[in-house]
Amino acid sequence: MSEDLESVFPHLARSAYAITSPSTPEYNCIAWAAGDAERWWWPIAGSFAYWPSNVPAQETLDAFIQAFGTLGFIPCDEPDMEQGYEKVALYVDKNGKPTHAARQLPSGRWTSKLGRGKDIEHELEGVTGSVYGSVAQLLKRPIRT
């Protein structure tokens, strides 16, 4: 386990987590949650980052919900595993600004890309706190085969 991660994300220390890949600047948490390990997703108009063209380039929860909507995700209420669905959690800071996204794994645990850092497997609340805030919206879509 990494003491550095636990100092940034204290809730990780109270639950089981695992580092699942090394650091890479290729993609971020939003891309990782969207299933894209080749691009950096963020709503910055005219930047290097990717953002769906039909979604407002705004750092708002609604814009992030719309971005995941382009991939077939719709809002849902429960973080529990749901047969036939995959889920994403959107995190926001205390001002409601999106900060992070995590994707649910088939095991029911969650996977996150930590900025330009590592990917980890964790409990949903493991990355909540001062850096990423709290879970503001859960989304789901049918598992694609």
MOBELZI-V68910 format. One record per backbone hydrogen bond with DSSP energy under -1.0 kcal/mol. CO is the residue of the C=O (numbers start at 1). NH is the residue of the N-H. E is the energy in kcal/mol with one decimal. If there is no record, write none. Layout:
# MOBELZI-V68910
CO_NH_E / CO_NH_E
This chain:
# MOBELZI-V68910
2_6_-1.9 / 3_7_-1.7 / 4_8_-1.5 / 5_9_-3.2 / 9_12_-2.0 / 12_15_-1.6 / 18_121_-2.9 / 28_32_-2.7 / 29_33_-2.7 / 30_34_-1.7 / 31_36_-3.1 / 32_35_-1.1 / 40_50_-3.2 / 42_44_-2.2 / 44_47_-1.7 / 50_42_-2.0 / 52_55_-1.8 / 56_58_-2.2 / 58_60_-1.7 / 60_64_-1.9 / 61_65_-2.5 / 62_66_-2.4 / 63_67_-2.4 / 64_68_-2.3 / 65_69_-1.7 / 66_70_-1.3 / 68_71_-1.4 / 68_73_-2.0 / 69_72_-1.7 / 74_140_-2.6 / 82_85_-2.3 / 84_143_-2.5 / 86_141_-1.9 / 87_104_-3.0 / 88_139_-2.8 / 89_102_-2.0 / 90_136_-3.2 / 90_137_-1.6 / 91_99_-2.3 / 91_100_-1.1 / 92_134_-2.2 / 93_96_-2.1 / 97_93_-2.4 / 100_91_-2.9 / 102_89_-2.7 / 103_111_-2.7 / 105_108_-2.4 / 109_105_-3.4 / 110_122_-2.9 / 111_103_-2.3 / 112_120_-2.7 / 113_115_-1.3 / 114_117_-2.8 / 118_114_-2.8 / 119_20_-2.6 / 119_21_-1.2 / 120_112_-2.4 / 121_18_-2.1 / 122_110_-2.9 / 123_126_-1.7 / 125_128_-1.6 / 129_133_-2.0 / 133_129_-2.3 / 134_92_-2.5 / 137_90_-3.2 / 138_76_-2.3 / 139_88_-2.1 / 140_74_-2.8 / 141_86_-2.6
